[in-house]
């Protein structure tokens, strides 16, 4: 899907994970810091992170199509770097979502097979790290994308 409503879909899709993945991370952290709030945050956090992950998948797919259209050699390297950052961000979002699902819904099963304290320690570390890294991945991909766009505008204005 390379366009929506007559404009390239990639700039529209990228805003979904850039906003929702960090928001999901914030919800997960609040649930870790305030365990009493966790039941109320469980479904909103899972839904927001799931939508953010879907957005990351769509953004990466639409970005691949848009990358094919870039012919200028002055921005080709920046676009390639952005594409790599976008693929990494997509993967990190998927990992974060899977970890979030495992933590939110796996704790009932883990309590049956191992001590709850051990599971909680692993869950907290895995959830925090995967969420922080996925959030960083969104920032990195967005930053490299902005650099490639603004470099193209700067290069294009000088010609």
C-alpha positions as CSV (number, residue, x, y, z in Angstrom):
1,X,0.0,0.0,0.0
2,X,2.0,3.0,-1.2
3,X,-0.7,5.7,-0.9
4,X,-3.7,6.7,1.1
5,X,-6.1,9.5,0.0
6,X,-3.6,10.5,-2.7
7,X,-0.6,11.0,-0.5
8,X,2.2,8.5,0.3
9,X,1.1,6.2,3.1
10,X,4.5,6.0,4.8
11,X,4.4,9.4,6.4
12,X,0.9,8.6,7.7
13,X,1.8,5.2,9.0
14,X,5.0,6.2,10.8
15,X,3.1,8.4,13.3
16,X,1.2,5.4,14.7
17,X,4.2,3.5,16.2
18,X,6.1,6.7,17.0
19,X,3.3,7.7,19.3
20,X,1.8,4.4,20.5
21,X,5.0,2.4,21.3
22,X,6.3,4.9,23.8
23,X,2.8,5.3,25.2
24,X,2.6,1.5,25.6
25,X,5.9,1.6,27.4
26,X,4.7,4.3,29.7
27,X,1.6,2.2,30.5
28,X,3.8,-0.8,31.2
29,X,6.1,1.1,33.4
30,X,3.2,2.6,35.4
31,X,1.8,-0.9,35.8
32,X,5.2,-2.0,37.2
33,X,5.6,0.9,39.5
34,X,2.0,0.9,40.7
35,X,0.9,-2.7,40.8
36,X,-2.6,-1.7,42.1
37,X,-3.2,0.1,38.8
38,X,-2.0,-2.8,36.6
39,X,-5.5,-4.4,36.2
40,X,-6.9,-1.1,34.9
41,X,-4.0,-0.6,32.6
42,X,-3.6,-4.1,31.3
43,X,-6.0,-4.0,28.3
44,X,-5.3,-0.3,27.3
45,X,-1.6,-1.0,27.3
46,X,-1.9,-4.2,25.3
47,X,-4.2,-2.6,22.8
48,X,-2.1,0.5,22.4
49,X,1.1,-1.5,22.0
50,X,-0.5,-3.9,19.6
51,X,-1.7,-1.1,17.4
52,X,1.7,0.5,17.6
53,X,3.3,-2.7,16.5
54,X,0.9,-3.1,13.6
55,X,1.7,0.5,12.7
56,X,5.4,-0.3,12.8
57,X,4.8,-3.2,10.4
58,X,2.8,-1.1,8.0
59,X,5.3,1.8,8.2
60,X,8.2,-0.6,7.4
61,X,6.3,-2.1,4.5
62,X,5.2,1.2,3.0
63,X,8.7,2.6,3.6
64,X,10.2,-0.2,1.5
65,X,8.0,0.8,-1.4
66,X,8.9,4.5,-1.0
67,X,12.6,3.7,-0.8
68,X,12.4,2.3,-4.3
69,X,11.3,5.7,-5.6
70,X,14.3,7.6,-4.2
71,X,16.8,8.0,-7.1
72,X,18.9,11.0,-5.9
73,X,22.3,9.8,-4.9
74,X,22.7,12.7,-2.4
75,X,19.9,11.2,-0.1
76,X,20.1,7.6,-1.1
77,X,22.6,6.8,1.7
78,X,20.4,8.6,4.3
79,X,17.3,6.8,3.1
80,X,19.1,3.4,3.3
81,X,20.2,4.2,6.9
82,X,16.6,5.2,7.7
83,X,15.3,1.9,6.1
84,X,17.6,-0.1,8.3
85,X,16.5,1.9,11.4
86,X,12.9,1.3,10.4
87,X,13.4,-2.4,10.1
88,X,15.1,-2.5,13.5
89,X,12.3,-0.4,15.0
90,X,9.7,-2.8,13.6
91,X,11.5,-5.8,15.0
92,X,11.9,-4.1,18.4
93,X,8.2,-3.2,18.5
94,X,7.3,-6.9,17.8
95,X,9.6,-8.1,20.6
96,X,8.2,-5.5,23.0
97,X,4.6,-6.6,22.2
98,X,5.4,-10.3,22.6
99,X,7.1,-9.7,25.9
100,X,4.2,-7.5,27.1
101,X,1.8,-10.3,26.2
102,X,3.9,-12.9,28.0
103,X,4.1,-10.7,31.1
104,X,0.4,-9.8,31.1
105,X,-1.0,-13.2,30.3
106,X,1.8,-15.6,31.1
107,X,2.0,-14.8,34.8
108,X,-1.0,-17.1,35.6
109,X,0.7,-20.0,33.9
110,X,4.2,-19.2,35.4
111,X,2.7,-19.2,38.9
112,X,1.8,-22.8,38.4
113,X,5.2,-24.0,37.2
114,X,7.7,-21.8,39.2
115,X,7.8,-19.3,42.0
116,X,5.9,-16.1,41.5
117,X,8.9,-14.1,42.8
118,X,11.3,-15.4,40.2
119,X,8.7,-14.8,37.4
120,X,8.1,-11.2,38.5
121,X,11.8,-10.4,38.5
122,X,12.3,-11.7,35.0
123,X,9.1,-10.1,33.8
124,X,10.0,-6.7,35.2
125,X,13.5,-6.7,33.6
126,X,12.3,-8.1,30.2
127,X,9.3,-5.7,30.0
128,X,11.3,-2.6,31.0
129,X,14.3,-3.4,28.6
130,X,12.2,-4.4,25.6
131,X,9.9,-1.3,26.0
132,X,12.9,1.1,26.5
133,X,14.7,-0.4,23.5
134,X,11.6,-0.3,21.3
135,X,11.0,3.3,22.3
136,X,14.6,4.2,21.4
137,X,14.2,2.3,18.1
138,X,11.2,4.5,17.2
139,X,13.1,7.6,18.1
140,X,16.1,6.5,16.0
141,X,14.0,5.6,13.0
142,X,12.1,8.8,13.2
143,X,15.3,10.9,13.5
144,X,17.0,9.2,10.6
145,X,13.8,9.7,8.5
146,X,13.7,13.3,9.4
147,X,17.3,13.8,8.5
148,X,16.8,12.2,5.1
149,X,13.7,14.3,4.3
150,X,15.2,17.6,5.5
151,X,18.5,16.8,3.7
152,X,16.6,16.3,0.5
153,X,14.7,19.6,1.0
154,X,18.1,21.4,1.6
155,X,19.8,19.7,-1.3
156,X,16.8,20.3,-3.6
157,X,16.5,24.0,-2.7
158,X,20.1,24.6,-3.7
159,X,19.7,23.2,-7.2
